[in-house]
Amino acid sequence: MTVGTALPEGGTAAAPARVRAVLSNFPSGVAVVTAVHETTPVGFACQSFTSLSLDPPMVSFAVSRASQTRPRILAAGRFCVNILAADQQWLCRRFAARDVDRFRGVGWRLSASGSPVLDGVLAWIDCTVAAEYPAGDHTIVVGHVGELARPRETEPLVFLRGRLMPGAPLALTHA
Ligand SMILES: Cc1cc2nc3c(=O)[nH]c(=O)nc-3n(C[C@H](O)[C@H](O)[C@H](O)COP(=O)(O)O)c2cc1C
């Protein structure tokens, strides 16, 4: 199995390429964060989504300050986190691409609060924006969770070392 190129030990100069090379060893799921801006659905592929609080239920994601979708989600004041299944890598690529109609050919419906729920996702979490915090070249967006569901029982899509892969469970082994 390829595990990437080993990096030299030490060194404190955290150049962006080095930060990415080291931090990409922490796997994440992949979500598409969606909203409706005015009357237009918007969304972007997001690996920085995380669970924050159970009671009250809160989540967060980090979005680049350069993102064109960021101000639209914040203006909407609500968003839906669509957690992608392993067979939805095309949606990840689509929602990371620039200068395309990201929703072309994508089935979706509106959640009760008015954000797009994409067809076929593993799970979705409908939220209202609770807070936003500047964090370097990103903004951390915190959401209060409203409705949520896990419509499919299948493996998630995982992002690790710059690659997409299925999040399959380990075979059970005994010590
Ligand atoms: C797997 C994957 C994960 C991503 N995660 C994030 C993220 O957490 N935050 C972010 O700002 N952009 C992330 N991106 C980049 C965005 O999806 C998108 O390319 C970028 O926001 C530009 O589009 P926009 O201007 O519409 O936002 C990710 C891209 C990929 C492929």
The ligand as a Gaussian input file, in Angstrom:
#p B3LYP/6-31G(d) Opt

LIG

0 1
 C      -12.157000      16.632000      -0.861000
 C      -12.243000      18.149000      -0.830000
 C      -12.438000      18.800000       0.379000
 C      -12.537000      20.195000       0.440000
 N      -12.732000      20.786000       1.642000
 C      -12.810000      22.131000       1.709000
 C      -13.017000      22.774000       2.963000
 O      -13.144000      22.128000       4.006000
 N      -13.083000      24.138000       2.971000
 C      -12.947000      24.890000       1.826000
 O      -13.017000      26.111000       1.899000
 N      -12.766000      24.307000       0.613000
 C      -12.692000      22.954000       0.542000
 N      -12.509000      22.359000      -0.668000
 C      -12.464000      23.207000      -1.889000
 C      -13.894000      23.611000      -2.294000
 O      -14.713000      22.485000      -2.516000
 C      -13.978000      24.477000      -3.583000
 O      -13.131000      24.019000      -4.540000
 C      -13.642000      25.884000      -3.290000
 O      -14.434000      26.300000      -2.232000
 C      -13.864000      26.794000      -4.521000
 O      -15.240000      26.953000      -4.800000
 P      -16.075000      28.184000      -4.220000
 O      -15.380000      29.448000      -4.592000
 O      -17.430000      28.040000      -4.794000
 O      -16.120000      27.983000      -2.721000
 C      -12.420000      20.961000      -0.751000
 C      -12.230000      20.310000      -1.971000
 C      -12.134000      18.916000      -2.018000
 C      -11.925000      18.241000      -3.338000

